[in-house]
Amino acid sequence: MLVLFPFEDPFYRDAGVPVTFVGHPVVERVAAEGGGQLLKSVLIQAGLNPERPTVALVPGSRKGEVARILPPILKAAGLLHRDRPELQFLLSRAPGIEEDWLMRQMGGVPVANLAVHCGDFPEVLRGCAAGAVASGTASLEAAMTGLPMVVVYRMNLLSYLLGRLLVEVDYVAMANLVAGKPVLPELVQGECRADRIAAELSLLLDDRHRASGIRSALLGIREQLQGQGAYARAAQAVLNYWNP
């Protein structure tokens, strides 16, 4: 087995399966630092002010999850804007989500000062003050940029109940699994509500010390993933197997 996450290594090793942790290539794809120029360009094109604080909204890449996650994060954005009219919002549309379909999903929940952008993920998140991001690859990629965020997720109820029976994990966010502790707040299933999301985002926006601590912790997770050279290590492991 060639595994991408450090916590997978002991699992397979204890089961007697030959395993090599090669690191996660997301570290190579997503630079640790950036100036946020892409975000500023997107905001200007949308008629928004690039100097005002922006909150990222990332509802996922599949229609099912977007349909379940988009309403509460949009309502959370509305709650935040009501109390903080200076805020702006960036909604990231995955390439597999048609613009017309997304607009229909957004129709019942209007949000002021909102820009919708497709592609350039996760680089477009650089410069955002905070974010609400769907659990999965998106949250891991966002974590690599150091974005302070709340990780959200809603599943079909039956799938969720079956998952609880079959999978024993303490966290859903990959960054938390790698860290072995709750670096990022998680709101899953019934907790994935507009009021809870807005409250967590408010904490991130108000508490600079907490936000800075999250950014530092995420940089530490980058180091744990050891992604620089992951492809080469994977290739070398295969070669070593065939030519011991």
HELIX and SHEET records of a PDB file:
HELIX    1   1 GLU A    8  ASP A   14  1                                   7    
HELIX    2   2 VAL A   26  ARG A   29  1                                   4    
HELIX    3   3 GLN A   37  GLN A   45  1                                   9    
HELIX    4   4 LYS A   63  ASP A   83  1                                  21    
HELIX    5   5 GLU A   99  MET A  106  1                                   8    
HELIX    6   6 GLU A  123  LEU A  125  5                                   3    
HELIX    7   7 THR A  137  MET A  144  1                                   8    
HELIX    8   8 LEU A  157  LEU A  166  1                                  10    
HELIX    9   9 MET A  174  ALA A  179  1                                   6    
HELIX   10  10 GLN A  189  GLU A  191  5                                   3    
HELIX   11  11 ALA A  194  ASP A  206  1                                  13    
HELIX   12  12 ARG A  208  LEU A  225  1                                  18    
HELIX   13  13 ALA A  230  TRP A  242  1                                  13    
SHEET    1   A 2 LEU A   2  VAL A   3  0                                        
SHEET    2   A 2 THR A  20  PHE A  21  1                                        
SHEET    1   B 6 LEU A 114  CYS A 118  0                                        
SHEET    2   B 6 GLN A  88  ARG A  93  1                                        
SHEET    3   B 6 THR A  54  VAL A  58  1                                        
SHEET    4   B 6 ALA A 130  ALA A 134  1                                        
SHEET    5   B 6 MET A 149  TYR A 153  1                                        
SHEET    6   B 6 GLU A 186  VAL A 188  1                                        
END                                                                             
